[in-house]
Amino acid sequence: MLDAVTDWQVCSLARYARDAPQTLVDEVLIWDEVEVLWTKVQTHALWRATERGRAPPRDVRTWVVWLAMMSGFRP
């Protein structure tokens, strides 16, 4: 059941990234989900060294790409 919920959320995020890439991540995810993803981005070093120390981007497209990169996608 957890896999089905997770799959639905990922598909929903991918749809937002495709149809409305400038949508704010706060409109799509709850704050806890954003915090967990942000921690994973920093842990997996997906955030470029030149951009570290800045606030994370707010567009949903960037967050979907990071999520995909955590599971093996290489842009």
Distance bins in CASP14 RR format, pairs under 12 A and 6 or more apart:
PFRMAT RR
TARGET T0000
AUTHOR 0000-0000-0000
RMODE 2
METHOD distances of the structure
MODEL  1
1 7 0 0 0 0 0 1 0 0 0 0 0
1 8 0 0 0 0 0 1 0 0 0 0 0
2 8 0 0 0 0 0 1 0 0 0 0 0
2 9 0 0 0 0 0 1 0 0 0 0 0
3 9 0 0 0 0 0 1 0 0 0 0 0
3 10 0 0 0 0 0 1 0 0 0 0 0
4 10 0 0 0 0 0 1 0 0 0 0 0
4 11 0 0 0 0 0 1 0 0 0 0 0
5 11 0 0 0 0 0 1 0 0 0 0 0
5 12 0 0 0 0 0 1 0 0 0 0 0
5 33 0 0 0 0 0 1 0 0 0 0 0
6 12 0 0 0 0 0 1 0 0 0 0 0
6 13 0 0 0 0 0 1 0 0 0 0 0
6 33 0 0 0 0 0 1 0 0 0 0 0
6 67 0 0 0 0 0 1 0 0 0 0 0
6 71 0 0 0 0 0 1 0 0 0 0 0
7 13 0 0 0 0 0 1 0 0 0 0 0
7 14 0 0 0 0 0 1 0 0 0 0 0
7 71 0 0 0 0 0 1 0 0 0 0 0
8 14 0 0 0 0 0 1 0 0 0 0 0
8 15 0 0 0 0 0 1 0 0 0 0 0
9 15 0 0 0 0 0 1 0 0 0 0 0
9 16 0 0 0 0 0 1 0 0 0 0 0
9 28 0 0 0 0 1 0 0 0 0 0 0
9 29 0 0 0 0 1 0 0 0 0 0 0
9 30 0 0 0 0 0 1 0 0 0 0 0
9 33 0 0 0 0 1 0 0 0 0 0 0
9 36 0 0 0 0 0 1 0 0 0 0 0
9 37 0 0 0 0 0 1 0 0 0 0 0
9 63 0 0 0 0 0 1 0 0 0 0 0
9 64 0 0 0 0 0 1 0 0 0 0 0
9 67 0 0 0 0 1 0 0 0 0 0 0
10 16 0 0 0 0 0 1 0 0 0 0 0
10 17 0 0 0 0 0 1 0 0 0 0 0
10 28 0 0 0 0 0 1 0 0 0 0 0
10 29 0 0 0 0 0 1 0 0 0 0 0
10 33 0 0 0 0 0 1 0 0 0 0 0
10 37 0 0 0 0 0 1 0 0 0 0 0
10 63 0 0 0 0 0 1 0 0 0 0 0
10 64 0 0 0 0 1 0 0 0 0 0 0
10 67 1 0 0 1 0 0 0 0 0 0 0
10 68 0 0 0 0 1 0 0 0 0 0 0
10 70 0 0 0 0 0 1 0 0 0 0 0
10 71 0 0 0 0 1 0 0 0 0 0 0
10 73 0 0 0 0 0 1 0 0 0 0 0
11 17 0 0 0 0 0 1 0 0 0 0 0
11 18 0 0 0 0 0 1 0 0 0 0 0
11 64 0 0 0 0 0 1 0 0 0 0 0
11 67 0 0 0 0 0 1 0 0 0 0 0
12 18 0 0 0 0 0 1 0 0 0 0 0
12 19 0 0 0 0 0 1 0 0 0 0 0
12 20 0 0 0 0 0 1 0 0 0 0 0
12 23 0 0 0 0 0 1 0 0 0 0 0
12 27 0 0 0 0 0 1 0 0 0 0 0
12 28 1 0 0 1 0 0 0 0 0 0 0
12 29 0 0 0 0 1 0 0 0 0 0 0
12 33 0 0 0 0 0 1 0 0 0 0 0
12 60 0 0 0 0 0 1 0 0 0 0 0
12 64 0 0 0 0 0 1 0 0 0 0 0
12 67 0 0 0 0 0 1 0 0 0 0 0
13 19 0 0 0 0 0 1 0 0 0 0 0
13 20 0 0 0 0 0 1 0 0 0 0 0
13 21 0 0 0 0 0 1 0 0 0 0 0
13 23 0 0 0 0 1 0 0 0 0 0 0
13 25 0 0 0 0 1 0 0 0 0 0 0
13 27 0 0 0 0 0 1 0 0 0 0 0
13 28 1 0 0 1 0 0 0 0 0 0 0
13 29 1 0 0 1 0 0 0 0 0 0 0
13 33 0 0 0 0 1 0 0 0 0 0 0
13 34 0 0 0 0 0 1 0 0 0 0 0
13 37 0 0 0 0 1 0 0 0 0 0 0
13 59 0 0 0 0 0 1 0 0 0 0 0
13 60 1 0 0 1 0 0 0 0 0 0 0
13 61 0 0 0 0 1 0 0 0 0 0 0
13 62 0 0 0 0 0 1 0 0 0 0 0
13 63 1 0 0 1 0 0 0 0 0 0 0
13 64 1 0 1 0 0 0 0 0 0 0 0
13 65 0 0 0 0 0 1 0 0 0 0 0
13 66 0 0 0 0 0 1 0 0 0 0 0
13 67 1 0 0 1 0 0 0 0 0 0 0
13 68 0 0 0 0 1 0 0 0 0 0 0
14 20 0 0 0 0 0 1 0 0 0 0 0
14 21 0 0 0 0 0 1 0 0 0 0 0
14 28 0 0 0 0 0 1 0 0 0 0 0
14 60 0 0 0 0 1 0 0 0 0 0 0
14 61 0 0 0 0 1 0 0 0 0 0 0
14 63 0 0 0 0 0 1 0 0 0 0 0
14 64 1 0 1 0 0 0 0 0 0 0 0
14 65 0 0 0 0 0 1 0 0 0 0 0
14 67 0 0 0 0 1 0 0 0 0 0 0
14 68 0 0 0 0 1 0 0 0 0 0 0
14 73 0 0 0 0 0 1 0 0 0 0 0
15 21 0 0 0 0 0 1 0 0 0 0 0
15 23 0 0 0 0 0 1 0 0 0 0 0
15 28 0 0 0 0 1 0 0 0 0 0 0
15 60 0 0 0 0 1 0 0 0 0 0 0
15 61 0 0 0 0 0 1 0 0 0 0 0
15 64 0 0 0 0 1 0 0 0 0 0 0
16 22 0 0 0 0 1 0 0 0 0 0 0
16 23 1 0 1 0 0 0 0 0 0 0 0
16 24 0 0 0 0 0 1 0 0 0 0 0
16 25 0 0 0 0 1 0 0 0 0 0 0
16 27 0 0 0 0 1 0 0 0 0 0 0
16 28 1 0 1 0 0 0 0 0 0 0 0
16 29 0 0 0 0 1 0 0 0 0 0 0
16 59 0 0 0 0 1 0 0 0 0 0 0
16 60 1 0 1 0 0 0 0 0 0 0 0
16 61 0 0 0 0 1 0 0 0 0 0 0
16 62 0 0 0 0 0 1 0 0 0 0 0
16 63 0 0 0 0 1 0 0 0 0 0 0
16 64 1 0 0 1 0 0 0 0 0 0 0
16 67 0 0 0 0 0 1 0 0 0 0 0
17 23 0 0 0 0 1 0 0 0 0 0 0
17 25 0 0 0 0 0 1 0 0 0 0 0
17 28 0 0 0 0 1 0 0 0 0 0 0
17 59 0 0 0 0 1 0 0 0 0 0 0
17 60 1 0 1 0 0 0 0 0 0 0 0
17 61 1 0 1 0 0 0 0 0 0 0 0
17 62 0 0 0 0 1 0 0 0 0 0 0
17 63 0 0 0 0 1 0 0 0 0 0 0
17 64 1 1 0 0 0 0 0 0 0 0 0
17 65 1 0 0 1 0 0 0 0 0 0 0
17 66 0 0 0 0 0 1 0 0 0 0 0
17 67 0 0 0 0 1 0 0 0 0 0 0
17 68 0 0 0 0 1 0 0 0 0 0 0
18 60 0 0 0 0 1 0 0 0 0 0 0
18 61 0 0 0 0 1 0 0 0 0 0 0
18 64 0 0 0 0 1 0 0 0 0 0 0
18 65 0 0 0 0 0 1 0 0 0 0 0
19 28 0 0 0 0 0 1 0 0 0 0 0
19 60 0 0 0 0 1 0 0 0 0 0 0
19 61 0 0 0 0 0 1 0 0 0 0 0
19 64 0 0 0 0 0 1 0 0 0 0 0
20 27 0 0 0 0 1 0 0 0 0 0 0
20 28 0 0 0 0 1 0 0 0 0 0 0
20 59 0 0 0 0 1 0 0 0 0 0 0
20 60 1 0 0 1 0 0 0 0 0 0 0
20 61 0 0 0 0 1 0 0 0 0 0 0
20 64 0 0 0 0 0 1 0 0 0 0 0
21 28 0 0 0 0 0 1 0 0 0 0 0
21 57 0 0 0 0 0 1 0 0 0 0 0
21 58 0 0 0 0 0 1 0 0 0 0 0
21 59 1 0 0 1 0 0 0 0 0 0 0
21 60 1 0 0 1 0 0 0 0 0 0 0
21 61 1 1 0 0 0 0 0 0 0 0 0
21 62 0 0 0 0 1 0 0 0 0 0 0
21 63 0 0 0 0 0 1 0 0 0 0 0
21 64 0 0 0 0 1 0 0 0 0 0 0
21 65 0 0 0 0 0 1 0 0 0 0 0
22 28 0 0 0 0 0 1 0 0 0 0 0
22 57 0 0 0 0 0 1 0 0 0 0 0
22 58 0 0 0 0 1 0 0 0 0 0 0
22 59 1 0 1 0 0 0 0 0 0 0 0
22 60 1 0 0 1 0 0 0 0 0 0 0
22 61 1 0 0 1 0 0 0 0 0 0 0
22 62 0 0 0 0 0 1 0 0 0 0 0
23 29 0 0 0 0 0 1 0 0 0 0 0
23 58 0 0 0 0 1 0 0 0 0 0 0
23 59 1 0 0 1 0 0 0 0 0 0 0
23 60 1 0 1 0 0 0 0 0 0 0 0
23 61 0 0 0 0 1 0 0 0 0 0 0
23 62 0 0 0 0 0 1 0 0 0 0 0
23 63 0 0 0 0 0 1 0 0 0 0 0
23 64 0 0 0 0 0 1 0 0 0 0 0
24 34 0 0 0 0 0 1 0 0 0 0 0
24 56 0 0 0 0 0 1 0 0 0 0 0
24 57 0 0 0 0 1 0 0 0 0 0 0
24 58 1 0 1 0 0 0 0 0 0 0 0
24 59 1 0 0 1 0 0 0 0 0 0 0
24 60 1 0 0 1 0 0 0 0 0 0 0
24 61 0 0 0 0 0 1 0 0 0 0 0
24 62 0 0 0 0 0 1 0 0 0 0 0
24 63 0 0 0 0 0 1 0 0 0 0 0
25 31 0 0 0 0 1 0 0 0 0 0 0
25 33 0 0 0 0 1 0 0 0 0 0 0
25 34 1 0 1 0 0 0 0 0 0 0 0
25 35 0 0 0 0 0 1 0 0 0 0 0
25 37 0 0 0 0 1 0 0 0 0 0 0
25 38 0 0 0 0 1 0 0 0 0 0 0
25 41 0 0 0 0 0 1 0 0 0 0 0
25 55 0 0 0 0 0 1 0 0 0 0 0
25 56 0 0 0 0 1 0 0 0 0 0 0
25 57 0 0 0 0 1 0 0 0 0 0 0
25 58 1 0 1 0 0 0 0 0 0 0 0
25 59 1 0 0 1 0 0 0 0 0 0 0
25 60 1 0 1 0 0 0 0 0 0 0 0
25 61 0 0 0 0 1 0 0 0 0 0 0
25 62 0 0 0 0 1 0 0 0 0 0 0
25 63 1 0 1 0 0 0 0 0 0 0 0
25 64 0 0 0 0 1 0 0 0 0 0 0
25 65 0 0 0 0 0 1 0 0 0 0 0
25 66 0 0 0 0 0 1 0 0 0 0 0
25 67 0 0 0 0 0 1 0 0 0 0 0
26 32 0 0 0 0 0 1 0 0 0 0 0
26 33 0 0 0 0 0 1 0 0 0 0 0
26 34 1 0 0 1 0 0 0 0 0 0 0
26 35 0 0 0 0 0 1 0 0 0 0 0
26 56 0 0 0 0 0 1 0 0 0 0 0
26 57 0 0 0 0 0 1 0 0 0 0 0
26 58 1 0 0 1 0 0 0 0 0 0 0
26 59 0 0 0 0 0 1 0 0 0 0 0
26 60 0 0 0 0 1 0 0 0 0 0 0
26 63 0 0 0 0 0 1 0 0 0 0 0
27 34 0 0 0 0 0 1 0 0 0 0 0
27 58 0 0 0 0 1 0 0 0 0 0 0
27 59 0 0 0 0 0 1 0 0 0 0 0
27 60 1 0 0 1 0 0 0 0 0 0 0
27 63 0 0 0 0 0 1 0 0 0 0 0
28 34 0 0 0 0 1 0 0 0 0 0 0
28 37 0 0 0 0 0 1 0 0 0 0 0
28 58 0 0 0 0 0 1 0 0 0 0 0
28 59 0 0 0 0 0 1 0 0 0 0 0
28 60 1 0 1 0 0 0 0 0 0 0 0
28 61 0 0 0 0 0 1 0 0 0 0 0
28 63 0 0 0 0 1 0 0 0 0 0 0
28 64 0 0 0 0 1 0 0 0 0 0 0
28 67 0 0 0 0 0 1 0 0 0 0 0
29 35 0 0 0 0 1 0 0 0 0 0 0
29 36 0 0 0 0 1 0 0 0 0 0 0
29 37 1 0 0 1 0 0 0 0 0 0 0
29 38 0 0 0 0 0 1 0 0 0 0 0
29 58 0 0 0 0 0 1 0 0 0 0 0
29 60 0 0 0 0 1 0 0 0 0 0 0
29 63 1 0 0 1 0 0 0 0 0 0 0
29 64 0 0 0 0 0 1 0 0 0 0 0
29 67 0 0 0 0 0 1 0 0 0 0 0
30 36 0 0 0 0 0 1 0 0 0 0 0
30 37 0 0 0 0 0 1 0 0 0 0 0
31 37 0 0 0 0 0 1 0 0 0 0 0
31 38 0 0 0 0 0 1 0 0 0 0 0
32 38 0 0 0 0 0 1 0 0 0 0 0
32 39 0 0 0 0 0 1 0 0 0 0 0
33 39 0 0 0 0 0 1 0 0 0 0 0
33 40 0 0 0 0 0 1 0 0 0 0 0
33 60 0 0 0 0 0 1 0 0 0 0 0
33 63 0 0 0 0 1 0 0 0 0 0 0
33 67 0 0 0 0 0 1 0 0 0 0 0
34 40 0 0 0 0 0 1 0 0 0 0 0
34 41 0 0 0 0 0 1 0 0 0 0 0
34 55 0 0 0 0 0 1 0 0 0 0 0
34 56 0 0 0 0 1 0 0 0 0 0 0
34 57 0 0 0 0 0 1 0 0 0 0 0
34 58 0 0 0 0 1 0 0 0 0 0 0
34 60 0 0 0 0 0 1 0 0 0 0 0
34 62 0 0 0 0 0 1 0 0 0 0 0
34 63 1 0 0 1 0 0 0 0 0 0 0
34 66 0 0 0 0 0 1 0 0 0 0 0
34 67 0 0 0 0 0 1 0 0 0 0 0
35 41 0 0 0 0 0 1 0 0 0 0 0
35 42 0 0 0 0 0 1 0 0 0 0 0
35 56 0 0 0 0 0 1 0 0 0 0 0
36 42 0 0 0 0 0 1 0 0 0 0 0
36 43 0 0 0 0 0 1 0 0 0 0 0
36 63 0 0 0 0 0 1 0 0 0 0 0
36 66 0 0 0 0 0 1 0 0 0 0 0
36 67 0 0 0 0 0 1 0 0 0 0 0
36 70 0 0 0 0 0 1 0 0 0 0 0
37 43 0 0 0 0 0 1 0 0 0 0 0
37 44 0 0 0 0 0 1 0 0 0 0 0
37 46 0 0 0 0 1 0 0 0 0 0 0
37 47 0 0 0 0 0 1 0 0 0 0 0
37 56 0 0 0 0 1 0 0 0 0 0 0
37 57 0 0 0 0 0 1 0 0 0 0 0
37 60 0 0 0 0 0 1 0 0 0 0 0
37 62 0 0 0 0 0 1 0 0 0 0 0
37 63 1 0 0 1 0 0 0 0 0 0 0
37 64 0 0 0 0 1 0 0 0 0 0 0
37 65 0 0 0 0 0 1 0 0 0 0 0
37 66 1 0 0 1 0 0 0 0 0 0 0
37 67 1 0 0 1 0 0 0 0 0 0 0
37 68 0 0 0 0 0 1 0 0 0 0 0
37 69 0 0 0 0 0 1 0 0 0 0 0
37 70 0 0 0 0 1 0 0 0 0 0 0
38 44 0 0 0 0 0 1 0 0 0 0 0
38 46 0 0 0 0 0 1 0 0 0 0 0
38 47 0 0 0 0 1 0 0 0 0 0 0
38 55 0 0 0 0 0 1 0 0 0 0 0
38 56 1 0 1 0 0 0 0 0 0 0 0
38 57 0 0 0 0 0 1 0 0 0 0 0
38 58 0 0 0 0 0 1 0 0 0 0 0
38 62 0 0 0 0 0 1 0 0 0 0 0
38 63 0 0 0 0 1 0 0 0 0 0 0
38 66 0 0 0 0 1 0 0 0 0 0 0
38 67 0 0 0 0 0 1 0 0 0 0 0
38 70 0 0 0 0 0 1 0 0 0 0 0
39 46 0 0 0 0 0 1 0 0 0 0 0
39 47 0 0 0 0 0 1 0 0 0 0 0
39 56 0 0 0 0 0 1 0 0 0 0 0
39 66 0 0 0 0 0 1 0 0 0 0 0
39 70 0 0 0 0 0 1 0 0 0 0 0
40 46 0 0 0 0 1 0 0 0 0 0 0
40 47 0 0 0 0 0 1 0 0 0 0 0
40 56 0 0 0 0 0 1 0 0 0 0 0
40 63 0 0 0 0 0 1 0 0 0 0 0
40 66 1 0 0 1 0 0 0 0 0 0 0
40 67 0 0 0 0 1 0 0 0 0 0 0
40 69 0 0 0 0 1 0 0 0 0 0 0
40 70 1 0 1 0 0 0 0 0 0 0 0
40 71 0 0 0 0 0 1 0 0 0 0 0
41 47 1 0 1 0 0 0 0 0 0 0 0
41 48 0 0 0 0 0 1 0 0 0 0 0
41 51 0 0 0 0 0 1 0 0 0 0 0
41 52 0 0 0 0 0 1 0 0 0 0 0
41 56 1 0 0 1 0 0 0 0 0 0 0
41 57 0 0 0 0 0 1 0 0 0 0 0
41 62 0 0 0 0 1 0 0 0 0 0 0
41 63 0 0 0 0 1 0 0 0 0 0 0
41 64 0 0 0 0 0 1 0 0 0 0 0
41 65 0 0 0 0 0 1 0 0 0 0 0
41 66 1 0 1 0 0 0 0 0 0 0 0
41 67 0 0 0 0 1 0 0 0 0 0 0
41 68 0 0 0 0 0 1 0 0 0 0 0
41 69 0 0 0 0 1 0 0 0 0 0 0
41 70 1 0 0 1 0 0 0 0 0 0 0
42 48 0 0 0 0 0 1 0 0 0 0 0
42 49 0 0 0 0 0 1 0 0 0 0 0
42 51 0 0 0 0 0 1 0 0 0 0 0
42 52 0 0 0 0 1 0 0 0 0 0 0
42 53 0 0 0 0 0 1 0 0 0 0 0
42 56 0 0 0 0 1 0 0 0 0 0 0
42 66 0 0 0 0 0 1 0 0 0 0 0
42 70 0 0 0 0 0 1 0 0 0 0 0
43 66 0 0 0 0 0 1 0 0 0 0 0
43 70 0 0 0 0 1 0 0 0 0 0 0
44 66 0 0 0 0 1 0 0 0 0 0 0
44 67 0 0 0 0 0 1 0 0 0 0 0
44 68 0 0 0 0 0 1 0 0 0 0 0
44 69 1 0 0 1 0 0 0 0 0 0 0
44 70 1 0 1 0 0 0 0 0 0 0 0
44 71 0 0 0 0 0 1 0 0 0 0 0
44 72 0 0 0 0 0 1 0 0 0 0 0
45 51 0 0 0 0 0 1 0 0 0 0 0
45 52 0 0 0 0 1 0 0 0 0 0 0
45 66 0 0 0 0 0 1 0 0 0 0 0
45 69 0 0 0 0 0 1 0 0 0 0 0
45 70 0 0 0 0 0 1 0 0 0 0 0
46 52 0 0 0 0 0 1 0 0 0 0 0
46 56 0 0 0 0 0 1 0 0 0 0 0
46 57 0 0 0 0 0 1 0 0 0 0 0
46 62 0 0 0 0 1 0 0 0 0 0 0
46 63 0 0 0 0 0 1 0 0 0 0 0
46 65 0 0 0 0 1 0 0 0 0 0 0
46 66 1 0 1 0 0 0 0 0 0 0 0
46 67 0 0 0 0 1 0 0 0 0 0 0
46 68 0 0 0 0 0 1 0 0 0 0 0
46 69 1 0 1 0 0 0 0 0 0 0 0
46 70 1 0 0 1 0 0 0 0 0 0 0
46 71 0 0 0 0 0 1 0 0 0 0 0
46 72 0 0 0 0 0 1 0 0 0 0 0
46 73 0 0 0 0 0 1 0 0 0 0 0
46 74 0 0 0 0 0 1 0 0 0 0 0
46 75 0 0 0 0 0 1 0 0 0 0 0
47 53 0 0 0 0 1 0 0 0 0 0 0
47 54 0 0 0 0 1 0 0 0 0 0 0
47 55 0 0 0 0 0 1 0 0 0 0 0
47 56 1 0 0 1 0 0 0 0 0 0 0
47 57 0 0 0 0 1 0 0 0 0 0 0
47 62 0 0 0 0 0 1 0 0 0 0 0
47 63 0 0 0 0 0 1 0 0 0 0 0
47 65 0 0 0 0 0 1 0 0 0 0 0
47 66 0 0 0 0 1 0 0 0 0 0 0
47 69 0 0 0 0 0 1 0 0 0 0 0
48 54 0 0 0 0 1 0 0 0 0 0 0
48 56 0 0 0 0 0 1 0 0 0 0 0
48 57 0 0 0 0 0 1 0 0 0 0 0
48 62 0 0 0 0 0 1 0 0 0 0 0
48 66 0 0 0 0 0 1 0 0 0 0 0
51 57 0 0 0 0 1 0 0 0 0 0 0
51 62 0 0 0 0 0 1 0 0 0 0 0
56 62 0 0 0 0 1 0 0 0 0 0 0
56 63 0 0 0 0 1 0 0 0 0 0 0
56 66 0 0 0 0 1 0 0 0 0 0 0
57 63 1 0 0 1 0 0 0 0 0 0 0
57 64 0 0 0 0 0 1 0 0 0 0 0
57 65 0 0 0 0 0 1 0 0 0 0 0
57 66 0 0 0 0 1 0 0 0 0 0 0
59 65 0 0 0 0 0 1 0 0 0 0 0
59 66 0 0 0 0 0 1 0 0 0 0 0
60 66 0 0 0 0 0 1 0 0 0 0 0
60 67 0 0 0 0 0 1 0 0 0 0 0
61 67 0 0 0 0 0 1 0 0 0 0 0
61 68 0 0 0 0 0 1 0 0 0 0 0
61 75 0 0 0 0 0 1 0 0 0 0 0
62 68 0 0 0 0 0 1 0 0 0 0 0
62 69 0 0 0 0 0 1 0 0 0 0 0
62 75 0 0 0 0 0 1 0 0 0 0 0
63 69 0 0 0 0 0 1 0 0 0 0 0
63 70 0 0 0 0 0 1 0 0 0 0 0
64 70 0 0 0 0 0 1 0 0 0 0 0
64 71 0 0 0 0 0 1 0 0 0 0 0
64 73 0 0 0 0 1 0 0 0 0 0 0
64 75 0 0 0 0 0 1 0 0 0 0 0
65 71 0 0 0 0 0 1 0 0 0 0 0
65 72 0 0 0 0 0 1 0 0 0 0 0
65 73 1 0 0 1 0 0 0 0 0 0 0
65 74 0 0 0 0 0 1 0 0 0 0 0
65 75 1 0 0 1 0 0 0 0 0 0 0
66 72 0 0 0 0 0 1 0 0 0 0 0
66 73 0 0 0 0 1 0 0 0 0 0 0
66 75 0 0 0 0 0 1 0 0 0 0 0
67 73 0 0 0 0 1 0 0 0 0 0 0
68 74 0 0 0 0 1 0 0 0 0 0 0
68 75 0 0 0 0 1 0 0 0 0 0 0
69 75 1 0 0 1 0 0 0 0 0 0 0
END
